[in-house]
Amino acid sequence: MAPSRTDPAMMSGMRLHETADYPGATPDQVFSIIRDDDFRAEVCEKVHAIAYEVTVDDQQDEVRVQIDRTMPAEMPDFVKRLTGETVEVRQTEVWGPAAADGSRSGTVRLTIKGQPASMDGTMAINPTPSGAELVVDGDVKVKIPLVGRKIEPEVAKAIVAALQVESAAGRARVAGS
């Protein structure tokens, strides 16, 4: 994954931008693993989810992926005091149909149950000269007066770490197929 870029001037949250390259893969190959519930369950295990449920609703023009997982709160102590030892994360992706070049776009929303923390954004799978890429752009928000802006980078780090694990597993899956 490319390094994260954040915009500290954003008053409405912390911007997140991640790109995962899939050398030698087509956008269709990348999308086929994203919509694979077994692959998404494998990623949940790799990110050390304590419990998880993956649901893929595949309709004609839209694919909806929902992942609910209970995660250890691997954050600084000042954040754990607010969250407890675990957090329940819901990730919902809604993907549209493929364009003529195989590219796809969709939306993503992450929420932490019982906490005022979320990320809303977009996802895209694009062809590149060397294969394909998955691009995630989002706005991480923690709506807690005074300390929310201090917590947003910690939430963003956790999201980036999960995206990096998923992209590494995805590249391995594509290479093995």
C-alpha positions as CSV (number, residue, x, y, z in Angstrom):
1,M,0.0,0.0,0.0
2,A,1.1,3.5,-0.6
3,P,1.6,5.7,2.4
4,S,-1.4,7.3,3.9
5,R,-2.2,10.9,3.2
6,T,-4.1,12.9,5.8
7,D,-5.2,16.5,5.7
8,P,-4.9,18.0,9.2
9,A,-6.7,21.1,8.0
10,M,-9.9,19.1,7.6
11,M,-12.2,20.3,10.3
12,S,-14.8,17.6,9.6
13,G,-12.5,14.6,10.2
14,M,-9.3,13.1,9.1
15,R,-8.9,12.2,5.4
16,L,-7.6,8.8,4.5
17,H,-6.2,7.7,1.1
18,E,-4.8,4.2,0.5
19,T,-3.9,2.5,-2.7
20,A,-3.2,-1.3,-3.0
21,D,-1.5,-2.5,-6.1
22,Y,-2.3,-5.9,-7.6
23,P,0.5,-6.5,-10.2
24,G,-0.5,-8.8,-13.0
25,A,-4.2,-8.8,-11.9
26,T,-7.2,-7.6,-13.8
27,P,-9.9,-5.5,-12.1
28,D,-12.3,-8.5,-12.4
29,Q,-9.8,-10.7,-10.5
30,V,-9.5,-8.2,-7.7
31,F,-13.3,-7.8,-7.5
32,S,-13.7,-11.6,-7.5
33,I,-11.8,-11.8,-4.2
34,I,-13.5,-8.8,-2.7
35,R,-16.9,-10.4,-3.2
36,D,-15.7,-13.8,-1.9
37,D,-17.0,-14.4,1.6
38,D,-14.3,-17.0,2.3
39,F,-11.6,-14.5,1.4
40,R,-13.1,-11.9,3.7
41,A,-13.4,-14.4,6.5
42,E,-9.7,-15.3,6.0
43,V,-8.8,-11.6,6.3
44,C,-10.9,-11.3,9.5
45,E,-8.7,-14.1,10.9
46,K,-5.5,-12.5,9.7
47,V,-6.4,-9.2,11.5
48,H,-7.0,-11.2,14.7
49,A,-10.8,-10.7,14.9
50,I,-12.1,-12.3,18.0
51,A,-15.5,-13.0,16.3
52,Y,-16.8,-12.1,12.8
53,E,-19.6,-12.5,10.4
54,V,-19.3,-11.9,6.7
55,T,-22.4,-11.4,4.4
56,V,-22.2,-10.9,0.7
57,D,-25.4,-10.0,-1.1
58,D,-24.8,-10.4,-4.8
59,Q,-27.5,-8.8,-6.9
60,Q,-27.4,-8.1,-10.6
61,D,-26.1,-4.5,-10.6
62,E,-24.9,-4.2,-7.0
63,V,-22.8,-6.2,-4.6
64,R,-23.2,-5.5,-0.9
65,V,-20.5,-6.8,1.5
66,Q,-21.1,-6.5,5.2
67,I,-18.5,-7.5,7.7
68,D,-19.2,-7.4,11.5
69,R,-16.2,-8.2,13.6
70,T,-15.1,-7.9,17.2
71,M,-11.6,-6.7,17.5
72,P,-9.1,-6.2,20.3
73,A,-8.8,-2.5,21.0
74,E,-5.2,-2.2,20.0
75,M,-4.9,1.5,20.7
76,P,-3.3,3.8,23.3
77,D,-4.6,3.6,26.9
78,F,-6.4,6.9,26.6
79,V,-8.5,5.4,23.8
80,K,-9.1,2.1,25.5
81,R,-10.5,4.0,28.5
82,L,-13.3,5.0,26.1
83,T,-13.7,1.8,24.1
84,G,-12.9,-1.0,26.5
85,E,-10.7,-3.9,25.6
86,T,-12.6,-4.7,22.4
87,V,-14.5,-2.9,19.7
88,E,-17.3,-4.0,17.5
89,V,-16.7,-2.8,13.9
90,R,-19.3,-2.9,11.1
91,Q,-17.9,-2.5,7.5
92,T,-20.4,-2.0,4.8
93,E,-19.4,-1.8,1.1
94,V,-21.8,-1.3,-1.8
95,W,-20.2,-1.9,-5.2
96,G,-21.7,-1.0,-8.6
97,P,-21.4,-2.8,-11.9
98,A,-18.2,-2.9,-13.9
99,A,-17.4,-0.3,-16.5
100,A,-16.2,-1.2,-20.0
101,D,-12.6,-1.3,-18.8
102,G,-13.4,-3.6,-15.9
103,S,-13.1,-0.8,-13.3
104,R,-15.7,-0.6,-10.5
105,S,-16.6,1.9,-7.8
106,G,-18.5,1.8,-4.6
107,T,-19.0,3.2,-1.2
108,V,-17.7,2.1,2.2
109,R,-18.8,2.9,5.7
110,L,-17.2,1.7,8.9
111,T,-18.8,2.2,12.3
112,I,-17.7,1.3,15.8
113,K,-20.8,0.1,17.7
114,G,-21.5,2.2,20.8
115,Q,-18.8,4.7,19.9
116,P,-19.0,8.0,18.0
117,A,-16.4,6.9,15.5
118,S,-16.9,6.2,11.8
119,M,-15.4,6.4,8.3
120,D,-17.4,7.2,5.2
121,G,-15.7,6.9,1.8
122,T,-15.4,5.5,-1.6
123,M,-13.6,2.6,-3.1
124,A,-12.5,1.9,-6.6
125,I,-10.8,-0.9,-8.5
126,N,-9.0,0.5,-11.6
127,P,-6.8,-1.1,-14.3
128,T,-3.2,0.1,-14.3
129,P,-0.4,-0.5,-16.8
130,S,1.0,-3.3,-14.6
131,G,-2.3,-4.8,-13.4
132,A,-5.0,-3.3,-11.1
133,E,-5.3,-1.2,-8.0
134,L,-7.8,-0.8,-5.2
135,V,-8.1,2.8,-4.0
136,V,-9.8,3.8,-0.7
137,D,-10.6,7.4,0.1
138,G,-12.4,8.2,3.3
139,D,-13.1,10.6,6.1
140,V,-12.5,9.3,9.6
141,K,-14.5,11.1,12.3
142,V,-14.6,10.7,16.0
143,K,-17.3,13.0,17.4
144,I,-16.1,13.5,21.0
145,P,-15.5,17.2,22.0
146,L,-11.8,18.1,22.7
147,V,-10.3,14.6,22.3
148,G,-11.9,13.4,19.0
149,R,-9.2,14.9,16.8
150,K,-6.6,13.1,19.0
151,I,-8.4,9.8,18.5
152,E,-9.0,10.1,14.7
153,P,-5.3,9.2,13.8
154,E,-5.5,6.1,16.0
155,V,-8.7,5.0,14.3
156,A,-7.1,5.8,10.9
157,K,-4.0,3.7,11.8
158,A,-6.3,0.7,12.6
159,I,-8.1,1.0,9.3
160,V,-4.9,1.3,7.3
161,A,-3.4,-1.7,9.0
162,A,-6.5,-3.8,8.2
163,L,-6.4,-2.6,4.5
164,Q,-2.7,-3.6,4.3
165,V,-3.4,-7.1,5.6
166,E,-6.3,-7.4,3.2
167,S,-4.3,-6.3,0.2
168,A,-1.4,-8.6,1.0
169,A,-3.8,-11.5,1.3
170,G,-5.5,-10.4,-1.9
171,R,-2.2,-10.3,-3.8
172,A,-1.4,-13.8,-2.5
173,R,-4.8,-15.1,-3.5
174,V,-4.5,-13.6,-7.1
175,A,-1.0,-15.0,-7.5
176,G,-2.2,-18.4,-6.4
177,S,-5.1,-18.6,-8.9
